[in-house]
Amino acid sequence: MKLPLYFISDVHFQMTNSKQEKLRRKKMYSLFKKIQNTGGTLIIGGDFLDFWYDYGYYIAPEYSDIFDELDKLNQSGIKIHYVAGNHDYWDFGFFEKKFKAKFYKNDFEFKINRKSILVTHGDGVLDRDKYYRVLKTFLRSRINIFLFKLLPAKLGCTLAKIVSQTDKHFDKKEYVNTEIINELKIWSKPKLKKEYDTILIGHYHQNGIEKIDNKNLIFMGDWVTQFKVTEFDGQQWHQYTWKK
């Protein structure tokens, strides 16, 4: 895996051509240019798209430029690792075909420079998420996947727009929830002690790097309003707001 590593999460690109959406994409594509110029690896922590279901025969036209930009990264030699989120779990091979991404239905674990790293979207790990965990099992079941595919693609996309709650995050610049952060610290501590040197987690739209017993718990932030990038150069972790 080539260094540096670039991590982004919870981008939630939407099926719209609004002014706000165009600005978010412009900023992302400028980050892609930096990665193309400097080399390295792109790791997506889930919910890159606000909704994705790989119908096989239909691609929402509002997403075509996103997939083209990801393919430009691939064509320039940048490897892409894509961890499934709760909004974009349902890919069945398109990402690999289109831009050669390695797609992970669950977590992504790897080692680099003798460091063990876990990238997890993180949905469902909190105690309060017990009902969501039941729903998650249902939504990812074979029968539900089969039934959803019976819907016309445009209808499925329309329903996804209705149930998505991404818009509620657009007025939260630096969203900090100490209760969530503290519970995730408790959740991560035994894993950091026994298995990993660094855990990166998304979903909750928190950001920052927390030190736990000389290990790292990293909240990857989002690209809804925060525009957070986490970077690892092989020795040090950095997190910053992408301004361009």
N, C-alpha and C positions, 0 to 999 in steps of 0.2 A: 504494500500500500504506500503510495507516494505522499510525502510530506510537502507542504503543510496540509493538515486536515481542516476542512471548513464544514461547520455544522449549522444548519438552519432548521427551524421547526415551526409548525403552526402558521404557515403562510396564508392558508385559506383563500387561495385565488378563487374568485367567484365567476359564475357564468353570466357576466355582465360587462358592458363597455363603458361604465361610468367613469367620470373624471378621476375619482378616487382610485378606482381599480387600475386605470391607465398609469397613474403615478406610482402605485405600488409595483407594477410590472416594470416600469422604467428603472426603478431603483434596483430591482432584482437583476435585471439584465446587465446593469452596470457592474454589479457584483460578479456576475458570470464572466464579464470581460476581464476583471481582475484575476479571477481564477484561471482563465485561459492564458493570461500573460505570465502568471507566476508559477503555474503548474500546481499539482497537488491532487487532492481527492475531495469530492463533495459528498457529504452525508446528510440526508434529509431525515428528520426525526418524526415524520408523520404529519398528516393534515396539510400537506403541501397544496392540495386541492380541497375546496370546500365540499365538493362531492365528486366521486368518481365511481363509476360502475362500468366495467369492461364488457360492453355488449358484443364486441367483436365486429359489428356492422355499422356502428354509429359512434361518432366522436363529436361532442358538443363543439360547434364552430368557434365559440368564444375561447376554447382552450388550444386551438391550433397553433397560435404563435408561441405559447408556453412550451409545447412539445417540440417545436422547431428550435427554440433556443436551447433546450436541454440536449437536443441532438447535435447542435453546434458544439456544445461542450464535449460530448462524446467523440465527435469527429476530430476535435483538437487533441484528443488523447486523455481527457479527464475521465476518470472512473467515477461512477455515480452509484451510491448505495442508498436505498430507499426503504425506510422502515414504515410499515403500514400504520396509519392512524385510524381513529374511529370514523373519519369522514371519507377516507380513501382506501379502505381495506380491500375493496372488491376489484382487484386487478388480477387477470388470469393469463397474463403473458404479454400484454400490449407494451408495457414499459420496457421490457427487455427487447422486444422487437423494434420499437421506435428509437430508443436512445440507449440501449444496452445496459440498462440499470439492473443491478442485483436487488431483487425485491424480497423483503423479509416480512412474512405474515406475523411474526412475533418479534422478539428482540434481536438486536444485532450485537454479537459479542466478538471481540477480536483482541489481538495482542500486537503492540508495536513498541519497539525500544524497551522490551521487557516489561511493559505496562499492560495490565489487563483492563479493558474498557468495555463498558456496557452502554448501549444506546437503546433507550426504551421510550415508546410514546407515553406510557404511564397511565393510560385511562383505566380506571377501575381499581387502583391500588389503595385508595383511601378507604377507611372504615365506612364512611358515609356513602360509598359507592356500591353497597351490597345489592340494591335493586338494579342498578345499572349493570352489574356483572351478570345478572340473570338475563337482562335484555341483550347484552353483548353476545352471550352464548346463543340466543335465539337468532339474532341478526346475522351471525356468522355460520349458522347451521346450513347444511346442504339443502334442506327443504326450503328454507327462506330464500336462499340464493336462486334456487330453481324457480320459485314462484315469482320473485321480483323480475327475473329475466323474461317472464311471460308478458309483463307490462310493456307497452310501446315505449321506446327509449325516451322520446320527448316528454311523455307523461311521467316517467320515472324521474327525469331531471327536474320537472316542474314540482313534483312532490318533495324532492330534496331541498329545493329552494325554500319551500314553505316551512319545513321542519328545522332547517338550519338556524342556529342562534348566533351566528358569527357577528351579525350587525351590532349586538349588544356590547361588543368589545371595541367598537370604533371610537368611543369617547373615553377610553381608558389608556392614557399615555404610559404611565409607569404603574401598572397594576400590581399591588403588593398585598398578599393575603398571608399574614403571619401564621394563622392557624394551619393553612395548607402547608406552608414551608416547614413548620415545626413537625407536622405529622410525617412529611416526606423525609425529614432528617431521621426520625425514629425508624421509618421503613427501610431506609438505605444503610443505616449504621451496621447491622450484622452482615449485610452483603459486602460492604466495604472492608469490614474486618476480615472476612474469610475468603472472598472471591475476587474483588475488583480493586483497582487503584483509582478509577474514576467512573462515575455513573453520570450520564447525561439524560435528562428527562424533559419531556414536553407536556403537551395537553393542557396544563393548568395556567399557561400564559404568564408564569413567573420567570424572572430572569436573575442572573447573578451566579457567582461561584462561592460555594460554602466549603470551608475546610472542616473536615471531620477526622480527627486523629491522623493528620497529615495525608489524608486522602481527599478526593474532590467529589462533591455533589454539585452538578452544574444544571441550573435551570435555563433552558435554551431560549426562553422568551418567545416572541412571535414576530410576524411580519405584517400584522394588522395595523399597528400604530408604532410599535417599538423598533422594528427593523434591526433586530439583534443578530449578530454573527458571533459564533464561538470558533476560535482558531487554536490549533495545537501545532506547534513547530517541531515537536519531538522532545522538547524539554519543558516548555512553559505553556500554560493555558492563558488565553486572552479572550475577553468578551468585549464587544464594542457595538456601538450604534452606527449603522451604515448611513452615511450622510448624503452620498451622491445621488 
